[in-house]
């Protein structure tokens, strides 16, 4: 994905990331689980999930289980990867964990894939010296 490629919005990325985290923890998730994970009301989550399903990022089973499509999983994994990288890097630089968490959540949505790859490569090279 290039820096100019269309990405889902921040809210969609947050939902996809939450679904990925829940699926990794439990092996499944439903709208009520997502609501608990991100702190939104169940009706808000239902509306967002319907939008994500229409856009091809998730599927909803008859059982209520929500699954990421290949496209949704790819975005969720990239978003979570950025989040974890920046959170850990911020903590290592002395930023308090709660602030590192908040700021990692902000930057994961703002940074392009190219810039993230360059920063990761640079930091990895610095740390390997």
N, CA, C and O atoms as a printed pandas DataFrame, in Angstrom:
     atom_number atom_name residue_name chain_id  residue_number  x_coord  y_coord  z_coord
0              1         N          UNK        A               1    0.848   -1.169    0.000
1              2        CA          UNK        A               1    0.000    0.000    0.000
2              3         C          UNK        A               1    0.889    1.225    0.000
3              4         O          UNK        A               1    1.783    1.342    0.838
4              5         N          UNK        A               2    0.662    2.120   -0.908
5              6        CA          UNK        A               2    1.476    3.317   -0.979
6              7         C          UNK        A               2    0.923    4.371   -0.054
7              8         O          UNK        A               2   -0.193    4.251    0.450
8              9         N          UNK        A               3    1.716    5.412    0.168
9             10        CA          UNK        A               3    1.304    6.493    1.049
10            11         C          UNK        A               3    0.042    7.182    0.561
11            12         O          UNK        A               3   -0.678    7.778    1.362
12            13         N          UNK        A               4   -0.248    7.114   -0.743
13            14        CA          UNK        A               4   -1.423    7.772   -1.294
14            15         C          UNK        A               4   -2.608    6.829   -1.453
15            16         O          UNK        A               4   -3.681    7.260   -1.876
16            17         N          UNK        A               5   -2.438    5.552   -1.124
17            18        CA          UNK        A               5   -3.513    4.581   -1.280
18            19         C          UNK        A               5   -4.634    4.882   -0.298
19            20         O          UNK        A               5   -4.394    5.390    0.797
20            21         N          UNK        A               6   -5.851    4.565   -0.696
21            22        CA          UNK        A               6   -6.993    4.787    0.173
22            23         C          UNK        A               6   -6.992    3.742    1.283
23            24         O          UNK        A               6   -6.918    2.540    1.031
24            25         N          UNK        A               7   -7.076    4.232    2.515
25            26        CA          UNK        A               7   -7.137    3.354    3.683
26            27         C          UNK        A               7   -8.470    3.592    4.362
27            28         O          UNK        A               7   -9.071    4.657    4.218
28            29         N          UNK        A               8   -8.929    2.594    5.104
29            30        CA          UNK        A               8  -10.141    2.851    5.872
30            31         C          UNK        A               8   -9.840    3.930    6.905
31            32         O          UNK        A               8   -8.677    4.160    7.235
32            33         N          UNK        A               9  -10.848    4.576    7.406
33            34        CA          UNK        A               9  -10.644    5.621    8.399
34            35         C          UNK        A               9  -10.176    5.071    9.733
35            36         O          UNK        A               9  -10.140    3.862    9.959
36            37         N          UNK        A              10   -9.818    5.998   10.609
37            38        CA          UNK        A              10   -9.306    5.628   11.926
38            39         C          UNK        A              10  -10.286    4.736   12.683
39            40         O          UNK        A              10   -9.887    3.730   13.268
40            41         N          UNK        A              11  -11.548    5.097   12.673
41            42        CA          UNK        A              11  -12.551    4.321   13.399
42            43         C          UNK        A              11  -12.608    2.884   12.880
43            44         O          UNK        A              11  -12.645    1.935   13.663
44            45         N          UNK        A              12  -12.614    2.734   11.561
45            46        CA          UNK        A              12  -12.645    1.389   10.978
46            47         C          UNK        A              12  -11.402    0.604   11.359
47            48         O          UNK        A              12  -11.487   -0.580   11.685
48            49         N          UNK        A              13  -10.242    1.261   11.318
49            50        CA          UNK        A              13   -9.007    0.579   11.711
50            51         C          UNK        A              13   -9.068    0.156   13.178
51            52         O          UNK        A              13   -8.606   -0.930   13.528
52            53         N          UNK        A              14   -9.636    1.005   14.036
53            54        CA          UNK        A              14   -9.770    0.656   15.460
54            55         C          UNK        A              14  -10.671   -0.564   15.640
55            56         O          UNK        A              14  -10.359   -1.451   16.436
56            57         N          UNK        A              15  -11.776   -0.618   14.917
57            58        CA          UNK        A              15  -12.672   -1.770   15.006
58            59         C          UNK        A              15  -11.973   -3.041   14.516
59            60         O          UNK        A              15  -12.039   -4.080   15.172
60            61         N          UNK        A              16  -11.314   -2.955   13.375
61            62        CA          UNK        A              16  -10.631   -4.127   12.831
62            63         C          UNK        A              16   -9.543   -4.616   13.779
63            64         O          UNK        A              16   -9.367   -5.820   13.969
64            65         N          UNK        A              17   -8.820   -3.676   14.368
65            66        CA          UNK        A              17   -7.774   -4.024   15.335
66            67         C          UNK        A              17   -8.385   -4.714   16.562
67            68         O          UNK        A              17   -7.845   -5.706   17.050
68            69         N          UNK        A              18   -9.501   -4.193   17.052
69            70        CA          UNK        A              18  -10.174   -4.796   18.209
70            71         C          UNK        A              18  -10.652   -6.212   17.887
71            72         O          UNK        A              18  -10.513   -7.116   18.711
72            73         N          UNK        A              19  -11.208   -6.404   16.708
73            74        CA          UNK        A              19  -11.668   -7.737   16.297
74            75         C          UNK        A              19  -10.489   -8.704   16.239
75            76         O          UNK        A              19  -10.592   -9.842   16.698
76            77         N          UNK        A              20   -9.377   -8.255   15.677
77            78        CA          UNK        A              20   -8.183   -9.102   15.608
78            79         C          UNK        A              20   -7.710   -9.486   17.011
79            80         O          UNK        A              20   -7.418  -10.654   17.266
80            81         N          UNK        A              21   -7.634   -8.525   17.908
81            82        CA          UNK        A              21   -7.180   -8.788   19.278
82            83         C          UNK        A              21   -8.111   -9.783   19.968
83            84         O          UNK        A              21   -7.648  -10.733   20.600
84            85         N          UNK        A              22   -9.407   -9.571   19.851
85            86        CA          UNK        A              22  -10.371  -10.484   20.473
86            87         C          UNK        A              22  -10.281  -11.887   19.881
87            88         O          UNK        A              22  -10.331  -12.877   20.612
88            89         N          UNK        A              23  -10.150  -11.973   18.570
89            90        CA          UNK        A              23  -10.033  -13.287   17.936
90            91         C          UNK        A              23   -8.757  -13.999   18.359
91            92         O          UNK        A              23   -8.752  -15.221   18.503
92            93         N          UNK        A              24   -7.683  -13.259   18.559
93            94        CA          UNK        A              24   -6.437  -13.885   19.028
94            95         C          UNK        A              24   -6.580  -14.367   20.468
95            96         O          UNK        A              24   -6.058  -15.424   20.822
96            97         N          UNK        A              25   -7.283  -13.601   21.299
97            98        CA          UNK        A              25   -7.470  -13.971   22.708
98            99         C          UNK        A              25   -8.409  -15.157   22.865
99           100         O          UNK        A              25   -8.120  -16.100   23.601
100          101         N          UNK        A              26   -9.536  -15.096   22.164
101          102        CA          UNK        A              26  -10.622  -16.058   22.381
102          103         C          UNK        A              26  -10.832  -17.044   21.250
103          104         O          UNK        A              26  -11.387  -18.124   21.448
104          105         N          UNK        A              27  -10.384  -16.666   20.064
105          106        CA          UNK        A              27  -10.662  -17.486   18.898
106          107         C          UNK        A              27  -11.961  -17.103   18.210
107          108         O          UNK        A              27  -12.318  -17.684   17.186
108          109         N          UNK        A              28  -12.676  -16.120   18.770
109          110        CA          UNK        A              28  -13.948  -15.659   18.206
110          111         C          UNK        A              28  -14.311  -14.329   18.848
111          112         O          UNK        A              28  -13.715  -13.939   19.852
112          113         N          UNK        A              29  -15.290  -13.627   18.273
113          114        CA          UNK        A              29  -15.847  -12.440   18.918
114          115         C          UNK        A              29  -17.208  -12.127   18.323
115          116         O          UNK        A              29  -17.547  -12.545   17.216
116          117         N          UNK        A              30  -17.970  -11.377   19.098
117          118        CA          UNK        A              30  -19.287  -10.900   18.682
118          119         C          UNK        A              30  -19.341   -9.400   18.922
119          120         O          UNK        A              30  -18.413   -8.832   19.497
120          121         N          UNK        A              31  -20.401   -8.763   18.495
121          122        CA          UNK        A              31  -20.524   -7.315   18.655
122          123         C          UNK        A              31  -20.425   -6.894   20.118
123          124         O          UNK        A              31  -19.799   -5.879   20.425
124          125         N          UNK        A              32  -21.030   -7.655   21.018
125          126        CA          UNK        A              32  -20.986   -7.309   22.435
126          127         C          UNK        A              32  -19.543   -7.325   22.954
127          128         O          UNK        A              32  -19.184   -6.511   23.805
128          129         N          UNK        A              33  -18.729   -8.235   22.452
129          130        CA          UNK        A              33  -17.320   -8.315   22.860
130          131         C          UNK        A              33  -16.543   -7.095   22.360
131          132         O          UNK        A              33  -15.706   -6.540   23.071
132          133         N          UNK        A              34  -16.837   -6.696   21.134
133          134        CA          UNK        A              34  -16.178   -5.518   20.561
134          135         C          UNK        A              34  -16.553   -4.280   21.365
135          136         O          UNK        A              34  -15.699   -3.446   21.665
136          137         N          UNK        A              35  -17.826   -4.164   21.709
137          138        CA          UNK        A              35  -18.289   -3.022   22.520
138          139         C          UNK        A              35  -17.517   -2.942   23.827
139          140         O          UNK        A              35  -17.111   -1.857   24.244
140          141         N          UNK        A              36  -17.311   -4.081   24.477
141          142        CA          UNK        A              36  -16.551   -4.113   25.715
142          143         C          UNK        A              36  -15.089   -3.769   25.510
143          144         O          UNK        A              36  -14.476   -3.116   26.355
144          145         N          UNK        A              37  -14.532   -4.204   24.397
145          146        CA          UNK        A              37  -13.108   -3.970   24.103
146          147         C          UNK        A              37  -12.818   -2.492   23.850
147          148         O          UNK        A              37  -11.817   -1.966   24.336
148          149         N          UNK        A              38  -13.683   -1.824   23.096
149          150        CA          UNK        A              38  -13.374   -0.447   22.715
150          151         C          UNK        A              38  -14.212    0.592   23.459
151          152         O          UNK        A              38  -14.011    1.795   23.286
152          153         N          UNK        A              39  -15.147    0.130   24.283
153          154        CA          UNK        A              39  -15.898    1.058   25.120
154          155         C          UNK        A              39  -16.986    1.854   24.410
155          156         O          UNK        A              39  -17.331    2.953   24.845
156          157         N          UNK        A              40  -17.527    1.317   23.331
157          158        CA          UNK        A              40  -18.634    1.966   22.642
158          159         C          UNK        A              40  -19.915    1.192   22.932
159          160         O          UNK        A              40  -19.865    0.041   23.367
160          161         N          UNK        A              41  -21.048    1.818   22.692
161          162        CA          UNK        A              41  -22.325    1.149   22.926
162          163         C          UNK        A              41  -22.523    0.058   21.883
163          164         O          UNK        A              41  -21.974    0.107   20.782
164          165         N          UNK        A              42  -23.327   -0.928   22.269
165          166        CA          UNK        A              42  -23.585   -2.027   21.333
166          167         C          UNK        A              42  -24.275   -1.543   20.050
167          168         O          UNK        A              42  -23.926   -2.020   18.970
168          169         N          UNK        A              43  -25.251   -0.605   20.129
169          170        CA          UNK        A              43  -25.837   -0.100   18.878
170          171         C          UNK        A              43  -24.805    0.584   17.969
171          172         O          UNK        A              43  -24.862    0.428   16.749
172          173         N          UNK        A              44  -23.874    1.331   18.546
173          174        CA          UNK        A              44  -22.822    1.970   17.740
174          175         C          UNK        A              44  -21.953    0.912   17.067
175          176         O          UNK        A              44  -21.591    1.046   15.898
176          177         N          UNK        A              45  -21.621   -0.142   17.816
177          178        CA          UNK        A              45  -20.799   -1.222   17.273
178          179         C          UNK        A              45  -21.554   -1.935   16.156
179          180         O          UNK        A              45  -20.966   -2.294   15.135
180          181         N          UNK        A              46  -22.844   -2.137   16.347
181          182        CA          UNK        A              46  -23.653   -2.803   15.326
182          183         C          UNK        A              46  -23.650   -2.016   14.017
183          184         O          UNK        A              46  -23.509   -2.592   12.938
184          185         N          UNK        A              47  -23.805   -0.703   14.120
185          186        CA          UNK        A              47  -23.791    0.155   12.924
186          187         C          UNK        A              47  -22.424    0.077   12.249
187          188         O          UNK        A              47  -22.337   -0.069   11.029
188          189         N          UNK        A              48  -21.358    0.176   13.041
189          190        CA          UNK        A              48  -20.009    0.126   12.488
190          191         C          UNK        A              48  -19.733   -1.224   11.833
191          192         O          UNK        A              48  -19.130   -1.284   10.762
192          193         N          UNK        A              49  -20.169   -2.299   12.470
193          194        CA          UNK        A              49  -19.934   -3.636   11.908
194          195         C          UNK        A              49  -20.700   -3.829   10.603
195          196         O          UNK        A              49  -20.199   -4.475    9.682
196          197         N          UNK        A              50  -21.897   -3.283   10.516
197          198        CA          UNK        A              50  -22.646   -3.368    9.260
198          199         C          UNK        A              50  -21.891   -2.660    8.146
199          200         O          UNK        A              50  -21.826   -3.156    7.021
200          201         N          UNK        A              51  -21.319   -1.501    8.459
201          202        CA          UNK        A              51  -20.522   -0.751    7.482
202          203         C          UNK        A              51  -19.277   -1.553    7.085
203          204         O          UNK        A              51  -18.947   -1.652    5.903
204          205         N          UNK        A              52  -18.594   -2.121    8.074
205          206        CA          UNK        A              52  -17.388   -2.920    7.776
206          207         C          UNK        A              52  -17.729   -4.135    6.923
207          208         O          UNK        A              52  -16.949   -4.536    6.059
208          209         N          UNK        A              53  -18.894   -4.714    7.171
209          210        CA          UNK        A              53  -19.315   -5.867    6.369
210          211         C          UNK        A              53  -19.619   -5.436    4.933
211          212         O          UNK        A              53  -19.211   -6.108    3.986
212          213         N          UNK        A              54  -20.327   -4.328    4.767
213          214        CA          UNK        A              54  -20.625   -3.814    3.421
214          215         C          UNK        A              54  -19.346   -3.505    2.645
215          216         O          UNK        A              54  -19.286   -3.697    1.431
216          217         N          UNK        A              55  -18.320   -3.023    3.360
217          218        CA          UNK        A              55  -17.063   -2.644    2.709
218          219         C          UNK        A              55  -16.114   -3.827    2.504
219          220         O          UNK        A              55  -15.028   -3.668    1.946
220          221         N          UNK        A              56  -16.529   -5.015    2.959
221          222        CA          UNK        A              56  -15.752   -6.224    2.706
222          223         C          UNK        A              56  -14.621   -6.494    3.680
223          224         O          UNK        A              56  -13.703   -7.249    3.361
224          225         N          UNK        A              57  -14.669   -5.885    4.875
225          226        CA          UNK        A              57  -13.621   -6.093    5.869
226          227         C          UNK        A              57  -13.933   -7.208    6.856
227          228         O          UNK        A              57  -13.022   -7.812    7.422
228          229         N          UNK        A              58  -15.212   -7.483    7.064
229          230        CA          UNK        A              58  -15.620   -8.536    7.997
230          231         C          UNK        A              58  -16.782   -9.315    7.412
231          232         O          UNK        A              58  -17.421   -8.888    6.451
232          233         N          UNK        A              59  -17.043  -10.476    8.016
233          234        CA          UNK        A              59  -18.273  -11.217    7.752
234          235         C          UNK        A              59  -18.930  -11.476    9.100
235          236         O          UNK        A              59  -18.249  -11.643   10.112
236          237         N          UNK        A              60  -20.253  -11.508    9.106
237          238        CA          UNK        A              60  -21.006  -11.836   10.314
238          239         C          UNK        A              60  -21.721  -13.159   10.074
239          240         O          UNK        A              60  -22.506  -13.304    9.137
240          241         N          UNK        A              61  -21.430  -14.117   10.942
241          242        CA          UNK        A              61  -22.041  -15.438   10.838
242          243         C          UNK        A              61  -23.452  -15.406   11.445
243          244         O          UNK        A              61  -23.797  -14.483   12.182
244          245         N          UNK        A              62  -24.253  -16.416   11.128
245          246        CA          UNK        A              62  -25.598  -16.520   11.709
246          247         C          UNK        A              62  -25.542  -16.633   13.228
247          248         O          UNK        A              62  -26.492  -16.256   13.915
248          249         N          UNK        A              63  -24.448  -17.144   13.748
249          250        CA          UNK        A              63  -24.267  -17.304   15.195
250          251         C          UNK        A              63  -23.929  -15.984   15.886
251          252         O          UNK        A              63  -23.902  -15.914   17.115
252          253         N          UNK        A              64  -23.671  -14.933   15.096
253          254        CA          UNK        A              64  -23.268  -13.652   15.655
254          255         C          UNK        A              64  -21.767  -13.467   15.680
255          256         O          UNK        A              64  -21.274  -12.387   16.005
256          257         N          UNK        A              65  -21.034  -14.523   15.338
257          258        CA          UNK        A              65  -19.581  -14.427   15.325
258          259         C          UNK        A              65  -19.128  -13.515   14.191
259          260         O          UNK        A              65  -19.669  -13.552   13.086
260          261         N          UNK        A              66  -18.125  -12.697   14.491
261          262        CA          UNK        A              66  -17.588  -11.774   13.503
262          263         C          UNK        A              66  -16.195  -12.245   13.115
263          264         O          UNK        A              66  -15.350  -12.531   13.964
264          265         N          UNK        A              67  -15.984  -12.318   11.810
265          266        CA          UNK        A              67  -14.690  -12.763   11.294
266          267         C          UNK        A              67  -14.129  -11.706   10.356
267          268         O          UNK        A              67  -14.865  -11.044    9.625
268          269         N          UNK        A              68  -12.829  -11.567   10.392
269          270        CA          UNK        A              68  -12.154  -10.665    9.461
270          271         C          UNK        A              68  -12.009  -11.357    8.112
271          272         O          UNK        A              68  -11.686  -12.543    8.045
272          273         N          UNK        A              69  -12.249  -10.614    7.049
273          274        CA          UNK        A              69  -11.936  -11.132    5.721
274          275         C          UNK        A              69  -10.419  -11.022    5.550
275          276         O          UNK        A              69   -9.739  -10.451    6.403
276          277         N          UNK        A              70   -9.905  -11.549    4.487
277          278        CA          UNK        A              70   -8.462  -11.437    4.230
278          279         C          UNK        A              70   -8.056   -9.956    4.201
279          280         O          UNK        A              70   -7.047   -9.563    4.786
280          281         N          UNK        A              71   -8.844   -9.171    3.527
281          282        CA          UNK        A              71   -8.580   -7.719    3.432
282          283         C          UNK        A              71   -8.650   -7.056    4.809
283          284         O          UNK        A              71   -7.798   -6.232    5.141
284          285         N          UNK        A              72   -9.649   -7.407    5.605
285          286        CA          UNK        A              72   -9.791   -6.854    6.946
286          287         C          UNK        A              72   -8.657   -7.274    7.861
287          288         O          UNK        A              72   -8.158   -6.471    8.649
288          289         N          UNK        A              73   -8.250   -8.529    7.760
289          290        CA          UNK        A              73   -7.144   -9.049    8.583
290          291         C          UNK        A              73   -5.847   -8.333    8.232
291          292         O          UNK        A              73   -5.070   -7.986    9.122
292          293         N          UNK        A              74   -5.611   -8.114    6.968
293          294        CA          UNK        A              74   -4.386   -7.434    6.539
294          295         C          UNK        A              74   -4.303   -6.031    7.151
295          296         O          UNK        A              74   -3.252   -5.639    7.660
296          297         N          UNK        A              75   -5.383   -5.292    7.106
297          298        CA          UNK        A              75   -5.406   -3.937    7.675
298          299         C          UNK        A              75   -5.267   -3.998    9.192
299          300         O          UNK        A              75   -4.519   -3.217    9.779
300          301         N          UNK        A              76   -5.979   -4.919    9.823
301          302        CA          UNK        A              76   -5.919   -5.050   11.285
302          303         C          UNK        A              76   -4.514   -5.404   11.745
303          304         O          UNK        A              76   -4.025   -4.852   12.731
304          305         N          UNK        A              77   -3.863   -6.316   11.042
305          306        CA          UNK        A              77   -2.508   -6.722   11.428
306          307         C          UNK        A              77   -1.511   -5.587   11.247
307          308         O          UNK        A              77   -0.635   -5.393   12.089
308          309         N          UNK        A              78   -1.633   -4.837   10.158
309          310        CA          UNK        A              78   -0.736   -3.692    9.947
310          311         C          UNK        A              78   -0.956   -2.623   11.022
311          312         O          UNK        A              78    0.001   -2.046   11.537
312          313         N          UNK        A              79   -2.210   -2.368   11.352
313          314        CA          UNK        A              79   -2.521   -1.359   12.367
314          315         C          UNK        A              79   -1.997   -1.792   13.724
315          316         O          UNK        A              79   -1.375   -0.995   14.427
316          317         N          UNK        A              80   -2.236   -3.038   14.104
317          318        CA          UNK        A              80   -1.758   -3.549   15.384
318          319         C          UNK        A              80   -0.233   -3.574   15.432
319          320         O          UNK        A              80    0.358   -3.275   16.470
320          321         N          UNK        A              81    0.400   -3.923   14.331
321          322        CA          UNK        A              81    1.860   -3.948   14.266
322          323         C          UNK        A              81    2.425   -2.551   14.547
323          324         O          UNK        A              81    3.352   -2.404   15.344
324          325         N          UNK        A              82    1.875   -1.543   13.903
325          326        CA          UNK        A              82    2.319   -0.163   14.141
326          327         C          UNK        A              82    2.104    0.214   15.604
327          328         O          UNK        A              82    2.986    0.775   16.254
328          329         N          UNK        A              83    0.925   -0.104   16.100
329          330        CA          UNK        A              83    0.584    0.239   17.487
330          331         C          UNK        A              83    1.587   -0.369   18.468
331          332         O          UNK        A              83    2.135    0.327   19.323
332          333         N          UNK        A              84    1.815   -1.651   18.337
333          334        CA          UNK        A              84    2.729   -2.346   19.257
334          335         C          UNK        A              84    4.157   -1.821   19.127
335          336         O          UNK        A              84    4.851   -1.644   20.129
336          337         N          UNK        A              85    4.589   -1.573   17.902
337          338        CA          UNK        A              85    5.937   -1.065   17.687
338          339         C          UNK        A              85    6.118    0.278   18.375
339          340         O          UNK        A              85    7.061    0.457   19.147
340          341         N          UNK        A              86    5.221    1.226   18.103
341          342        CA          UNK        A              86    5.367    2.561   18.682
342          343         C          UNK        A              86    5.179    2.551   20.192
343          344         O          UNK        A              86    5.901    3.246   20.907
344          345         N          UNK        A              87    4.223    1.775   20.688
345          346        CA          UNK        A              87    4.029    1.707   22.142
346          347         C          UNK        A              87    5.307    1.237   22.832
347          348         O          UNK        A              87    5.755    1.845   23.804
348          349         N          UNK        A              88    5.885    0.163   22.330
349          350        CA          UNK        A              88    7.100   -0.376   22.944
350          351         C          UNK        A              88    8.273    0.585   22.798
351          352         O          UNK        A              88    9.055    0.750   23.734
352          353         N          UNK        A              89    8.402    1.210   21.653
353          354        CA          UNK        A              89    9.493    2.158   21.431
354          355         C          UNK        A              89    9.344    3.371   22.352
355          356         O          UNK        A              89   10.321    3.834   22.940
356          357         N          UNK        A              90    8.131    3.874   22.472
357          358        CA          UNK        A              90    7.888    5.014   23.362
358          359         C          UNK        A              90    8.223    4.654   24.808
359          360         O          UNK        A              90    8.850    5.442   25.515
360          361         N          UNK        A              91    7.812    3.486   25.240
361          362        CA          UNK        A              91    8.101    3.053   26.614
362          363         C          UNK        A              91    9.617    2.949   26.825
363          364         O          UNK        A              91   10.131    3.368   27.861
364          365         N          UNK        A              92   10.321    2.395   25.848
365          366        CA          UNK        A              92   11.779    2.271   25.966
366          367         C          UNK        A              92   12.466    3.622   26.034
367          368         O          UNK        A              92   13.562    3.728   26.585
368          369         N          UNK        A              93   11.842    4.663   25.484
369          370        CA          UNK        A              93   12.445    5.995   25.530
370          371         C          UNK        A              93   12.070    6.752   26.801
371          372         O          UNK        A              93   12.460    7.906   26.976
372          373         N          UNK        A              94   11.312    6.103   27.689
373          374        CA          UNK        A              94   10.989    6.712   28.972
374          375         C          UNK        A              94    9.606    7.324   29.071
375          376         O          UNK        A              94    9.266    7.910   30.099
376          377         N          UNK        A              95    8.810    7.203   28.035
377          378        CA          UNK        A              95    7.439    7.717   28.087
378          379         C          UNK        A              95    6.618    6.778   28.964
379          380         O          UNK        A              95    6.708    5.561   28.799
380          381         N          UNK        A              96    5.816    7.311   29.897
381          382        CA          UNK        A              96    4.984    6.453   30.752
382          383         C          UNK        A              96    4.070    5.556   29.902
383          384         O          UNK        A              96    3.593    5.969   28.845
384          385         N          UNK        A              97    3.835    4.343   30.372
385          386        CA          UNK        A              97    3.088    3.341   29.600
386          387         C          UNK        A              97    1.711    3.827   29.153
387          388         O          UNK        A              97    1.310    3.574   28.017
388          389         N          UNK        A              98    0.977    4.525   30.031
389          390        CA          UNK        A              98   -0.367    4.972   29.642
390          391         C          UNK        A              98   -0.312    6.013   28.525
391          392         O          UNK        A              98   -1.141    5.990   27.615
392          393         N          UNK        A              99    0.650    6.914   28.587
393          394        CA          UNK        A              99    0.813    7.907   27.529
394          395         C          UNK        A              99    1.335    7.252   26.252
395          396         O          UNK        A              99    0.906    7.605   25.154
396          397         N          UNK        A             100    2.249    6.312   26.390
397          398        CA          UNK        A             100    2.771    5.578   25.229
398          399         C          UNK        A             100    1.634    4.863   24.500
399          400         O          UNK        A             100    1.587    4.844   23.270
400          401         N          UNK        A             101    0.719    4.277   25.274
401          402        CA          UNK        A             101   -0.443    3.588   24.689
402          403         C          UNK        A             101   -1.309    4.568   23.895
403          404         O          UNK        A             101   -1.681    4.288   22.755
404          405         N          UNK        A             102   -1.626    5.705   24.494
405          406        CA          UNK        A             102   -2.470    6.713   23.828
406          407         C          UNK        A             102   -1.824    7.237   22.548
407          408         O          UNK        A             102   -2.473    7.346   21.508
408          409         N          UNK        A             103   -0.544    7.556   22.641
409          410        CA          UNK        A             103    0.126    8.150   21.490
410          411         C          UNK        A             103    0.379    7.134   20.385
411          412         O          UNK        A             103    0.349    7.483   19.204
412          413         N          UNK        A             104    0.625    5.891   20.754
413          414        CA          UNK        A             104    0.767    4.840   19.742
414          415         C          UNK        A             104   -0.535    4.688   18.973
415          416         O          UNK        A             104   -0.525    4.464   17.762
416          417         N          UNK        A             105   -1.659    4.811   19.676
417          418        CA          UNK        A             105   -2.969    4.702   19.029
418          419         C          UNK        A             105   -3.185    5.852   18.045
419          420         O          UNK        A             105   -3.810    5.668   17.000
420          421         N          UNK        A             106   -2.679    7.014   18.370
421          422        CA          UNK        A             106   -2.812    8.149   17.449
422          423         C          UNK        A             106   -1.939    7.982   16.210
423          424         O          UNK        A             106   -2.395    8.178   15.084
424          425         N          UNK        A             107   -0.695    7.623   16.430
425          426        CA          UNK        A             107    0.259    7.577   15.315
426          427         C          UNK        A             107    0.000    6.401   14.379
427          428         O          UNK        A             107    0.299    6.487   13.188
428          429         N          UNK        A             108   -0.550    5.307   14.897
429          430        CA          UNK        A             108   -0.792    4.129   14.040
430          431         C          UNK        A             108   -1.698    4.462   12.871
431          432         O          UNK        A             108   -1.625    3.821   11.823
432          433         N          UNK        A             109   -2.554    5.460   13.043
433          434        CA          UNK        A             109   -3.490    5.838   11.982
434          435         C          UNK        A             109   -2.939    6.921   11.059
435          436         O          UNK        A             109   -3.359    7.037    9.907
436          437         N          UNK        A             110   -2.012    7.698   11.564
437          438        CA          UNK        A             110   -1.541    8.858   10.820
438          439         C          UNK        A             110   -0.369    8.565    9.896
439          440         O          UNK        A             110   -0.186    9.251    8.890
440          441         N          UNK        A             111    0.417    7.564   10.222
441          442        CA          UNK        A             111    1.662    7.326    9.491
442          443         C          UNK        A             111    1.438    6.410    8.286
443          444         O          UNK        A             111    0.682    5.440    8.355
444          445         N          UNK        A             112    2.105    6.737    7.195
445          446        CA          UNK        A             112    2.005    5.888    5.994
446          447         C          UNK        A             112    2.805    4.614    6.187
447          448         O          UNK        A             112    3.662    4.530    7.066
448          449         N          UNK        A             113    2.518    3.634    5.362
449          450        CA          UNK        A             113    3.258    2.370    5.420
450          451         C          UNK        A             113    4.739    2.596    5.105
451          452         O          UNK        A             113    5.611    1.990    5.727
452          453         N          UNK        A             114    5.015    3.472    4.138
453          454        CA          UNK        A             114    6.403    3.736    3.760
454          455         C          UNK        A             114    7.170    4.396    4.901
455          456         O          UNK        A             114    8.295    4.000    5.204
456          457         N          UNK        A             115    6.575    5.385    5.525
457          458        CA          UNK        A             115    7.253    6.062    6.635
458          459         C          UNK        A             115    7.455    5.111    7.803
459          460         O          UNK        A             115    8.513    5.109    8.432
460          461         N          UNK        A             116    6.448    4.307    8.091
461          462        CA          UNK        A             116    6.578    3.339    9.179
462          463         C          UNK        A             116    7.720    2.363    8.899
463          464         O          UNK        A             116    8.529    2.078    9.781
464          465         N          UNK        A             117    7.780    1.857    7.679
465          466        CA          UNK        A             117    8.848    0.909    7.324
466          467         C          UNK        A             117   10.224    1.568    7.468
467          468         O          UNK        A             117   11.165    0.934    7.944
468          469         N          UNK        A             118   10.343    2.816    7.066
469          470        CA          UNK        A             118   11.623    3.523    7.191
470          471         C          UNK        A             118   12.004    3.734    8.643
471          472         O          UNK        A             118   13.159    3.525    9.015
472          473         N          UNK        A             119   11.059    4.140    9.464
473          474        CA          UNK        A             119   11.326    4.355   10.894
474          475         C          UNK        A             119   11.705    3.033   11.551
475          476         O          UNK        A             119   12.674    2.971   12.308
476          477         N          UNK        A             120   10.952    1.984   11.269
477          478        CA          UNK        A             120   11.250    0.667   11.852
478          479         C          UNK        A             120   12.654    0.198   11.454
479          480         O          UNK        A             120   13.420   -0.289   12.285
480          481         N          UNK        A             121   12.969    0.354   10.177
481          482        CA          UNK        A             121   14.288   -0.060    9.679
482          483         C          UNK        A             121   15.388    0.747   10.381
483          484         O          UNK        A             121   16.390    0.176   10.813
484          485         N          UNK        A             122   15.211    2.040   10.494
485          486        CA          UNK        A             122   16.198    2.909   11.136
486          487         C          UNK        A             122   16.399    2.523   12.602
487          488         O          UNK        A             122   17.535    2.391   13.056
488          489         N          UNK        A             123   15.321    2.344   13.332
489          490        CA          UNK        A             123   15.422    1.992   14.756
490          491         C          UNK        A             123   16.032    0.605   14.931
491          492         O          UNK        A             123   16.839    0.392   15.835
492          493         N          UNK        A             124   15.659   -0.318   14.089
493          494        CA          UNK        A             124   16.214   -1.669   14.160
494          495         C          UNK        A             124   17.723   -1.634   13.923
495          496         O          UNK        A             124   18.482   -2.314   14.612
496          497         N          UNK        A             125   18.153   -0.834   12.940
497          498        CA          UNK        A             125   19.592   -0.709   12.672
498          499         C          UNK        A             125   20.315   -0.067   13.848
499          500         O          UNK        A             125   21.401   -0.509   14.221
500          501         N          UNK        A             126   19.724    0.972   14.435
501          502        CA          UNK        A             126   20.329    1.621   15.613
502          503         C          UNK        A             126   20.479    0.643   16.773
503          504         O          UNK        A             126   21.518    0.595   17.432
504          505         N          UNK        A             127   19.439   -0.125   17.006
505          506        CA          UNK        A             127   19.452   -1.044   18.149
506          507         C          UNK        A             127   20.384   -2.236   17.930
507          508         O          UNK        A             127   20.799   -2.880   18.894
508          509         N          UNK        A             128   20.716   -2.534   16.679
509          510        CA          UNK        A             128   21.581   -3.680   16.417
510          511         C          UNK        A             128   23.059   -3.316   16.486
511          512         O          UNK        A             128   23.921   -4.188   16.374
512          513         N          UNK        A             129   23.353   -2.041   16.668
513          514        CA          UNK        A             129   24.770   -1.590   16.732
514          515         C          UNK        A             129   25.368   -1.901   18.076
515          516         O          UNK        A             129   26.537   -1.599   18.315
